[in-house]
Amino acid sequence: MLKLIDVDAGYGPIPVLHAVNMEVGKGEIITLIGANGAGKTTTLMAVCGMVAPRKGDILLEGISICGIPANRLVELGISQVPEGRLIFPDLTVAENLDMGAFLRKDREGIHQDIEYVFDLFPILADRRHQPGGTLSGGEQQMLAISRAIMARPRLLLLDEPSLGLAPMIIRQIFDIIVKINRESGTTIFLVEQNANQALKIAHRGYVMENGVITLTDTAANLLDNEDVKKAYLGI
């Protein structure tokens, strides 16, 4: 579904990504792990059109998406849950979900998807009239994921969904990520510092260091890799 070919990217004169090559197959959960500052978020930002590659190409189902505006990429089926959640704090839960469906016209489908996310996260149904900024961190993460789902993405980009959350909430969030993948077939590209949790739910994984992909394998093999254990799993 998604392919990065020799992608270089950065901010102003500062290079971040160096000849990055990645593939995400349809229906897969792929995780990109690495230390803070390795270039993981920049990779997602390049995919979703917020950072323009300086070199190389990014293909969605074989078609280059470099230079396509971010809003057009949503129409093509890419949604991102950004690091830090970035919900609309002054809007209610229901209004945040409406914003996720902003480009859609199918009212019946929108209603069905609202019920679907309320089934995934029942607490949001209870909070539907509550401003997003008054939710707990875990509830805001649930809302951010739900808002992205409302666009009916074929490719869902998740940037550090466990950041700042309690272990019990992290397990719940990751269980829901698996459920979304299995029930809807949504392809998921997951960026995480919590390498242990990410590799447990992913099909395949990539390791990034200083903007370079240094290792790729099945998630199970990466969990057993001694270098990965020492560097990212605390073993």
Secondary structure, DSSP 8 states (H G I E B T S, - for coil): -EEEEEEEEEETTEEEEEEEEEEE-TT-EEEEE--TTSSHHHHHHHHTTSS--SEEEEEETTEE-TT--HHHHHHTTEEEE-TT----TTSBHHHHHHHHTTT---HHHHHHHHHHHHHH-HHHHHTTTSBGGGS-HHHHHHHHHHHHHTT--SEEEEE-TTTT--HHHHHHHHHHHHHHHHHH--EEEEEES-HHHHHHH-SEEEEEETTEEEEEEEHHHHHH-HHHIIIII--
